[in-house]
Amino acid sequence: MIFHGYFRSSAAWRCRIAFNLKELRPETVFVHLRRDGGEHKKAAYRALNPQGLVPALQLDDGTILTQSLAIIEWLEETHPTPPLLPSDPARRALVRGFAQAIACEIHPLQNPRIQGYLRNELGQPEEAVAAWLRRWLGEGLAACEALVERSGGGGRFCFDDTPGLADICLVPQVGSAERLGVDTSAMPRLRAIAAACAELPAFSDAAPAKQPDFEP
Ligand SMILES: N[C@@H](CCC(=O)N[C@@H](CS)C(=O)NCC(=O)O)C(=O)O
C-alpha cells in the first residue's frame, strides 16, 4: 500500500496517526503542496485523486482511496485492533459527529486553495486571511470543546480512555490552532486531550516536524 501525503496536511496527519495506532507502515510518497505551483494540481497526482487533495491511499490491488475519514474507516474495518471507534452505536455516532465537525466544517475553510482564493482572487491582505483562518478555527474548536464536555468525556481522551477517531482529528486541528495563534485558553479539555495524545508515540511520530518532507 502506498500513502500519498504532505507533512503539513492535517488530513494526511490524521491518517498517519491512524496508521501508527494500527502499527502499519505504508510506503509513503510526498506530494509537495507549494513547490512548482503545487504537485497536487498536476495531472500525475490528479490521476490518483481527481479532487487534487492529499491524502490518497493506493491499495495493493490498485484501488485508490481518497478522503482521510474514508481511509481511516477502511483501516478500522480491515485492521480492527486497536479499535478507533467505541462499540456502542450511539457513542460511535458521537465520535463520528465530532470527527466530521473537524473534517467537514472546520478544516475545509483553512485549505491552501481557500487561502489562495481570498488572497489572489478576492485581493484580501494577509491580515484578513489570518483573521479568516483564526475565526473559523476558533469558533469550530469552541464547539468541539462543548461536544466533548457534553458527552461526559471526563477521560484522558475525547470520548474514551483510549485514543480514537475523535482524537485523531483533534490533534492536527489543535496543531493548526497553535501555528495560527488561535486563543485556546477557553478550551481546557481539548488542550488536555492534545497534551495526553502528544505523550503517545503514535501521535508524536505523526507530527509534521517528524516527517521526512518537513520544511520549517
Ligand atoms: N476532506 C479531505 C480534505 C483533504 C484536503 O483538503 N487536503 C488539503 C491538505 S490538508 C489539500 O490537499 N489542499 C490542497 C489545496 O488546498 O490546494 C480529507 O479529509 O482528506
The ligand as an SDF file (V2000), in Angstrom:
LIG
                    3D

 20 19  0  0  0  0  0  0  0  0999 V2000
  -11.7120   16.2620    3.2980 N   0  0  0  0  0  0  0  0  0  0  0  0
  -10.4190   15.9190    2.7730 C   0  0  0  0  0  0  0  0  0  0  0  0
   -9.5430   17.1450    2.8020 C   0  0  0  0  0  0  0  0  0  0  0  0
   -8.2810   16.9810    2.0150 C   0  0  0  0  0  0  0  0  0  0  0  0
   -7.5720   18.3070    1.9270 C   0  0  0  0  0  0  0  0  0  0  0  0
   -8.2040   19.3590    1.9740 O   0  0  0  0  0  0  0  0  0  0  0  0
   -6.2370   18.2790    1.8210 N   0  0  0  0  0  0  0  0  0  0  0  0
   -5.5220   19.5110    1.7600 C   0  0  0  0  0  0  0  0  0  0  0  0
   -4.3020   19.4670    2.6390 C   0  0  0  0  0  0  0  0  0  0  0  0
   -4.7880   19.2440    4.3330 S   0  0  0  0  0  0  0  0  0  0  0  0
   -5.0790   19.7680    0.3340 C   0  0  0  0  0  0  0  0  0  0  0  0
   -4.6450   18.8770   -0.3580 O   0  0  0  0  0  0  0  0  0  0  0  0
   -5.2030   21.0190   -0.1030 N   0  0  0  0  0  0  0  0  0  0  0  0
   -4.7740   21.4380   -1.3840 C   0  0  0  0  0  0  0  0  0  0  0  0
   -5.2170   22.8150   -1.7140 C   0  0  0  0  0  0  0  0  0  0  0  0
   -5.9960   23.3870   -0.9780 O   0  0  0  0  0  0  0  0  0  0  0  0
   -4.7530   23.3100   -2.7460 O   0  0  0  0  0  0  0  0  0  0  0  0
   -9.8000   14.7830    3.6050 C   0  0  0  0  0  0  0  0  0  0  0  0
  -10.1750   14.6690    4.7610 O   0  0  0  0  0  0  0  0  0  0  0  0
   -8.9730   14.0290    3.0780 O   0  0  0  0  0  0  0  0  0  0  0  0
  1  2  1  0
  2  3  1  0
  2 18  1  0
  3  4  1  0
  4  5  1  0
  5  6  2  0
  5  7  1  0
  7  8  1  0
  8  9  1  0
  8 11  1  0
  9 10  1  0
 11 12  2  0
 11 13  1  0
 13 14  1  0
 14 15  1  0
 15 16  2  0
 15 17  1  0
 18 19  2  0
 18 20  1  0
M  END
$$$$
